[in-house]
Amino acid sequence: MDFINTPNAPMPIGAYAQATASNGLMFISGQLPLTKEGLMVEGVKEQTKQSLTNIEAILAAKNLTKNNVLKVQIFTTDLNSFTDINNEYQTFFGDHTPARAVVEVRALPKGAIVEIDAIATEG
């Protein structure tokens, strides 16, 4: 198993890796909308974009792109923001449409509105 941690995405805030890879799959931990310097961006659109940007940076650490993503899970504290989240997601992925789940949760770390994780293929 490979443990992936890149300085191009925020470092984990707990005892976990940014991602792990094994047997041709990459599992990306939930990405909060933090810059690589650890600063939280404001607004649901900006948070969605930043979380996806962090995923893209982690993928790049293994020479992968967003087109390698098989499944995405989006957690939000406000499902009423679904349209804004969906629009940012669609802009990010374009014609690539991985499987996805969007779930409303009561709270996220650091007061975030959005957290996104992903599973990608290395092949």
C-alpha positions in Angstrom: 0.0 0.0 0.0 1.3 3.5 -0.9 0.5 6.5 1.4 0.2 9.7 -0.6 0.9 13.1 1.0 1.7 16.1 -1.3 2.6 19.6 -0.3 0.3 20.8 -3.1 -2.8 20.1 -0.9 -3.4 20.8 2.7 -1.8 18.4 5.2 -4.2 16.1 7.0 -5.6 17.5 10.3 -5.6 14.1 11.9 -4.0 10.6 11.9 -4.5 9.8 8.2 -2.9 10.2 4.8 -4.2 12.5 2.0 -4.7 9.2 0.1 -3.8 5.6 -0.1 -3.2 3.5 -3.2 -3.3 -0.2 -3.6 -4.1 -2.7 -6.4 -4.8 -0.1 -9.0 -7.1 2.1 -6.9 -6.5 5.3 -5.1 -8.7 6.3 -2.1 -8.6 10.1 -1.4 -9.5 11.1 2.1 -12.2 13.7 2.6 -10.8 17.1 1.5 -11.9 20.2 3.4 -11.9 23.5 1.5 -8.5 24.5 2.8 -5.8 26.0 0.8 -2.4 24.2 0.8 -1.4 26.8 3.5 -4.3 25.6 5.6 -6.7 28.6 5.2 -10.4 28.0 4.8 -12.1 29.6 1.8 -15.5 31.2 2.3 -18.7 30.5 0.4 -20.2 27.2 -0.8 -19.1 27.6 -4.4 -15.6 28.5 -3.4 -15.5 25.7 -0.8 -16.6 23.1 -3.4 -14.0 24.3 -5.9 -11.2 24.3 -3.3 -12.1 20.8 -2.1 -12.0 19.6 -5.8 -8.8 21.4 -6.4 -7.2 19.6 -3.4 -8.4 16.3 -4.9 -6.8 17.2 -8.2 -3.5 18.0 -6.5 -3.5 14.7 -4.7 -4.3 12.8 -8.0 -1.4 14.7 -9.6 1.0 13.3 -7.0 0.5 9.9 -8.6 0.4 11.3 -12.2 -3.4 10.9 -12.4 -6.1 13.4 -13.4 -9.7 14.0 -12.6 -10.5 11.7 -15.5 -9.2 8.8 -13.3 -11.9 9.4 -10.7 -14.5 6.6 -10.4 -16.6 7.8 -7.5 -17.1 11.0 -5.4 -18.8 11.6 -2.1 -19.8 15.1 -1.2 -20.7 16.0 2.3 -22.5 19.3 3.0 -24.0 21.0 6.0 -26.6 22.6 3.8 -28.3 20.6 1.1 -30.2 23.7 0.1 -26.8 24.6 -1.6 -27.1 21.6 -3.8 -27.4 23.6 -7.0 -24.3 25.7 -6.3 -22.3 22.5 -5.3 -23.6 20.7 -8.4 -22.7 23.5 -10.8 -19.1 23.7 -9.4 -18.8 19.9 -9.6 -20.0 19.9 -13.2 -17.7 22.7 -14.2 -14.8 20.8 -12.6 -15.5 17.4 -14.2 -16.9 18.5 -17.5 -17.9 15.5 -19.6 -16.4 13.1 -17.1 -19.2 11.9 -14.9 -18.0 9.6 -12.1 -20.5 8.0 -9.8 -21.5 10.3 -6.9 -23.3 10.7 -3.7 -24.3 14.0 -2.0 -25.1 13.8 1.7 -26.2 16.4 4.2 -24.4 16.2 7.6 -24.9 18.1 10.8 -21.3 19.4 11.0 -17.9 19.2 9.3 -14.4 19.8 10.7 -13.3 23.4 11.1 -16.8 24.6 10.4 -16.6 23.8 6.7 -19.8 23.7 4.5 -18.4 21.1 2.1 -16.0 18.1 2.3 -15.3 15.8 -0.7 -13.6 12.4 -1.0 -13.0 10.3 -4.0 -11.9 6.9 -5.4 -9.8 6.8 -8.5 -8.3 4.2 -10.7 -4.6 4.2 -11.4 -5.2 2.4 -14.7 
